[in-house]
Amino acid sequence: MFILTINGRETEGAYSVINDEGEHILYLFQEEDDAVRYAMMLEDDGYPEMHVIEIEDEVMVKTCEMHGYQYTVITPDDIVIPPNTEHDFI
């Protein structure tokens, strides 16, 4: 799986979106190409340069569950575009 961070600030958190209830949802991309495309869309929307990082699937899911982080797995069949609302890093 792959997550997004701001290039040069990888230790400060991973990209997430904020849902209607104000909760952070971490995007976990199954395919690197999908993560790269999403990062390019963010950059086109004015975000700083993004960095795609490969992560261990089970470790990341377990970490999210251990710390109570919400997450969603983006599969190759999913179509996601950056929301017009807030996004953040957790």
HELIX and SHEET records of a PDB file:
HELIX    1   1 GLU A   10  GLU A   12  5                                   3    
HELIX    2   2 GLU A   32  ASP A   44  1                                  13    
HELIX    3   3 ASP A   57  HIS A   67  1                                  11    
SHEET    1   A 2 PHE A   2  ILE A   6  0                                        
SHEET    2   A 2 MET A  50  GLU A  54 -1                                        
SHEET    1   B 4 GLN A  70  ILE A  74  0                                        
SHEET    2   B 4 HIS A  24  PHE A  29  1                                        
SHEET    3   B 4 TYR A  15  ILE A  18 -1                                        
SHEET    4   B 4 HIS A  87  PHE A  89 -1                                        
END                                                                             
